[in-house]
Amino acid sequence: MKTVIVIDTEDTAGMESTRRIVDHLMKTYHKIPYDSSDPFGSKIRTIKTMRSYVRWCKETYGNDWQEAIGSLRASKTYVETLDAKWDTKF
C-alpha cells in the first residue's frame, strides 16, 4: 500500500488531521519487531534486569553494595556486562 499525503503548513487544523491519519496508519499497518535481546524491551524484562543489577552489586561490592547501587560507575560497569546489541558504545 502506498499513500501520498500533502500537508499545507498554513492550515493547522489540516496538519492535525494529517497527524491523526499517520498515527492511525502506523498503528494499523506498521508493527515494530520485538527485540528479545533488549534487556529493557518489556516491563518483565526491565524488572528482571533491575533485579539482576541488585544481585550483581551484592556479588561485586560485598558489604558496600547498597552504596554501589546508586553509583554511576557501578551502573556503567554493569551495563557493559549486558549482552545487548546496542549501537552506542558505553
Secondary structure as UniProt FT lines:
FT   TURN            9..10
FT   HELIX           12..29
FT   TURN            36..37
FT   TURN            39..40
FT   HELIX           43..61
FT   HELIX           62..64
FT   HELIX           65..69
FT   HELIX           72..81
//
